[in-house]
């Protein structure tokens, strides 16, 4: 993607300009972000999708008793002529190629941040109430019309005791009506409420935003795994070779310690040894890359990979008309020479060709390119093909 080329998706802004002016700063309304947009799935398709056990879904409605929410799967949903309800299907990109392809339009933002595409369908008056999100989101109108009211209020207190997060005191400042192809970008903590004006569908492209506490805990857990791997000779993080670092396999020793009259008191020497040992641990970028690469490439539980009906073997004699494509559920990341695929550290270093596959999610094949991969990388790609992580298209 050319990040310096204006995009209709961003209202004529370049990705560079959008990230500089709006990303995590302020909302942006984009009329006809995708002109003439027609979603790959219909409202009827979403009604069918939320019947499936592997699809995370919710039904939200409001009546005189207040707000209600149920979790799917749903054998049936209310009729569209019944007002005031919304059904939400999470991670639709895992189940539909067209939705997964739609998400590729937003890859001017790192894949490590891109989370999923949620699709909501609603009858007239349907919505999930005034609320805020802790992450960035693009709200693309797919069918019908939805009225959005937004505000940048500081008071984000919620109504207690409800099954979903509803702002106690919503104070909207701006109102928009979105029609098919229109899109609204909202940064984190912007209060908003969307209400369907007729039978409608909205696609929400959301982004990961882990807390700093989660990042810190993950780093410490990864460091602990590395320490034990080096000390015990086992595999490193999730069975991979440990990163270089100190060997802390030696035992604590306190020769020359005097006899004590307070045996229940923790010894100073033991406390000092623990503090000195932890100071030897490397909490560096190499550890962060290993931890984040494996964690952020881990596919969701609902991801499903289908191996090919017939085995596919990449050989230099393969015709030049073919190409490789990552499965819609595959997450392939890299940092330096390391590649991470579906929660695993790839056994071989990332070459320029493999980084291109990760960045573009498809790779045209020629006999020359296959020869340049070498037998080891071809074997690795053949394994990915057999797992259904990668597909060959003739």
N, C-alpha and C positions, 0 to 999 in steps of 0.2 A: 504494500500500500504506500502510495506517495503521500506522506504526511504534510506536504506543502501544497497540495492541490485542493482547491475549494470543493466541498461536498454538499450536495443537496441535503444529505442526511443531517448535516449540521447547519442548515440554513445559509449555505454559501460560505461558511467559515472553513478554513483549513483545520485539520486535526490539531496542528501546532497552536493555532490561534484559540481554538476551543479549549484546549487543555490549559492554556495560559490565562484565559479570561474567565472561564466558567467552571471548570472542573473543581469540585469541592469548594466553590466560592458562591455562585448564585444560580438561580433557575434560568432556564432558557426554553421559550416556546418556539417550535419550528413548524411552520405551516408546510404541509406537503413535503415532509422529510423523505417520504418514498411516494412519489406521484403515482396515482392509479394503483395503490397498493391493494393486493388481494392475498389474504393469508393462505398458507398451505393447508390449514385445517379450518373447518367450518364450525359453527356453534354446535351442530349435530355431532361432529367428530369429538368435540370436547365433552359433550354429554356421554359419549361412548367411552372416552378415555378415563373418566373418573369412576367408571365401573370396575376398572382393573385393580387388582390387589397390589401390584408393584408401583402404582402411581400414587404419590402423596397428594391428597386432595382435601378440600374443606368446603363446607356449605355455611354461609353466613346470612342471617336475616334479622330483621327488627320488627317487633310488633308492639302491642300495648304493654306487654310485660317487660320489654327492653330488648337488649341484644342477645343473640343466640349463635352458637357455632357447633357444628358437628364435623367429625373427621370421617373421610371415606374409607373404603370404597362405597359408592352409592348405587344400589340396584336401580334407582330411578331418581330423577330430579323433578322439582316442581315444573309445571307448564310455564312457558314463557309469558302466557297471558296473566299469570299470577304475579302481581307487582312485588318489588321490595326484596328480592333475594339475589345472592351472588354465589357462584361456584368457582373455586380456584384450583387449578391443576399445576403442581410444582414441577420444575425440571422437565418441561415438555421437550426440550432439546435432546434429552436422552432417548426419546421415543419417536421422534419425527425428524426426518432428514431436512425438510424445508425449514423448520424452526431452528435446527442446528446451523443451517446455512445462513439464516437471517442473523444469527449471532456473529458470524464472521465479519459483518459490516462494522462491528465495534472493536476490531482488533488493532486499532490505533492505541488501545489501552492494553497493558500487559495481560497475557493469558492467566498469569498467577492471580490477577484481581478479578477476572471475569468469572461469574458464578453460574447463573442459570437463567432460563427464560420461563417465567411463570405466565400462564394464560388464564384470565378470568372472563367468565361470561355472566351476564346479569340481565334480569328483566327490568322494565321501567321502574326507576326509583331504587334500584339495587346499588349497594355499596358496602364498604366495610367500616364506615364511620371516619370521623376526623382522627388522624394519627400522624406519627412521624416514623421514619426509618433511620437506622443507624448506618446506612450504606447509600452509595449513589445508585440511582435508578433512571432508566429511560422508559417512558410510558408511551408506547406506540398504539394509536387507535387503529383497530383492525376492521371492526364492523360497527355500525350504528354510531351513536353520539354519546359522549360522556362530558358532564360539566365538572371541571376541576376548580376548586377554591384552594388557594395556597396563602401561607403567611410565614413570616420569619420571626415569630414570637419566641421569647426566651422562656416563658412558662410552659414546660413540657410535662407537667404533672398529669397523671392518668386517673381515670375513674376507677376506684378500687372495686374488687369483687366481680369484675366482668370476665367472660371467657376470652376476650380479645382486647387489645390495647386501644382505648378510646381516650382522646384528650379531654380533660375535665373542663377546660375553658378555651375553646377554639376561637381564634380571632383572625379570620381571613382578611387579606389585604387585596388580593387580585383574583379575578375569575376568568376562566377560559372555557369555551366549548370546543372540544376536539372532534373532528370528523375523520373518516378513514384516510390514513396516510399522514395525519398530523402526529406530532410527537412532543412530549414535554420532558425535559431533563430536570431532575431534582437532586441537589446535593444532600448530604446527610443532615438530619435534624430540621428539615424544612417541614412545617406542619402542612398537611394537605388532606383533602377529602374529595373523592370522586363519586359522582352519582350518575347512573345511567339515565339518559333522557328517553331511551327506547331500548329495545333488545340490542345488546352490544357485546363486543369482545375487545379486550385490551391485552396487549402483550407487554409484560414488564421484564426488561433486561436488567438484572441486578448484579452487583459486584461484591466480592468478599471484602470484609473489613474486620479482620481479627483484632481483638483487644491487645494492648501491649502486654497484659498479664498472660494471655495465651501464648504470645510469641516468646516471652521470657521463660515460661514454664516448659515450652517445647524445646527451647535451647538447652535448658538444664537437664531435661530428660535425655536429650540426644547426647549431651556431654557425659551423663552417667552411663549410657550404653557404651560409649567409646572407651571410657575408663575400664569398665569390666571386661570389654573385649580384649584390650591390650594386656590387662592383668591375667586373664584366664586363657588367652590364646584362641578364643572363639571368634566368630564373625562379628563385624561391627554393627552399625545401625541396621536393624532388620536383616542380619545375616551377611552384610557386605563387609569387605575388608576394612579394618579400622583406619582412621586417618592418622597421620603421624602425630606423635605427642608423647608425653612422659609416661613411663611405666611405673604405675603405682602398686605393683604386685608385692612389694616388700611388706613385712610385718612391722607393727608398732613395737618399739623396744624402749625399756626404761631402766636399763642397768644402772646401778648406783643409787636408785631411789631410796630414800630413808624410810624407816618404819613409820607407820602413821597411828595416831591415837583417835582419828576420826575416819573410820573406814567407809562410812556412807557418803563422804564428800567426794565429788568428782575431782580427779587429780588434775593439777595444772598442766602437767606434761602431756596428758591425753588431749586436753583442749587445744594446746599449742600445736600438737601434731596434726590434729584435724584441720586447723586453720592453715597451717603450712602446706598440707596436702592439697587443699582446694585451690590455693593460690597457684599451683602448678598446672591447673586445668586450663586449656586453651579455649576460650569462648571467642572464636575468630570467624572470619567470613567463610572459611572452608567448612567449618561446622554448620554455620547458618545455611549455606548452600545445600549441604547434604540433607539437613533436616527439612528445610522449606521445599526443596525440590521433590522429596519423597512424599511429604505431607500434601502439598498443593496439587500434585499430579495424581493423588489417590482418587479413583473414580467413585462417585456416589454409590450407595448400596443398590439403588435402582438401575444402575448401568447393566446392560446385557450385551455380551459379545457373542456373535454367531460365527463359528468357524466355517470355512468354505465347504461346499458339498464335495468338491474334488480337491485334493492337495495341489498347492501351487508352489512351484520351485523356481526361484529366480536364477537364471543362467545367462551368461554373456550372449548366448545365441538367441535370446528372447527377442521377438520382433520389436522394432523401434516405435510401433504405434501405441504401446501400452503405457500405463501410468500407475503409480501407487497413490492411494488415498487413505488417510487415517480414518478409522471408524468414527462416527459421530460422537461416541462415548469416550474415545481415547484422549487422554491428556498427555502431551509430550512437551516437556520443558528442558531447557539446557542452561548451563552456566559454565563458562570456560570450556574445559574438555569433558565435563560431566553431562550426561543426558539422563533424564528421569522420565519413565513411561509408566503410567498407571500404578504409581506408588512404588516402583522399583527403580533401582539404579541400573542403567544399562551396562552390560559387561564390557563394552568397548567405548573408547573415547569418541566424542562428537566430532565428526568430520564436517567439512563445509557442505557436503551433499546432505548429510543428515540434519544439519541445522536448517538447511533450506526446506527440507521436508517438514520440520517442526514449525517454521515460520509461515509456510504457505499451505501446509496440511495436504499437499499433493505434490507429486514429483514425476514429471515426464521421464520415461525410460528410453535409453538408447543402448545398443550393445557396448558402445564406448564407456558410457556411464556405469553400466553394470560391471565391466572389467575394472574400472577405476575403484569401485567399492572394495574389491578384493574378496577372497573367499570367506574370511571371518565375518565381515559385515553382511555379506549376502546370506550367510547362514543365520545371523541374528535377525535379519529382515524376514527370512523364511519362517523363523519361529514366531515372529509377530503376525505373519500371515496365517499360520496354523492356529493361533490363538483367537483370530478374528479382530485383533487390534488394528490390523492394516489390511487393505484390500487391493487386489490387482484388477485394474479395469483395462480391457483390451480395446 
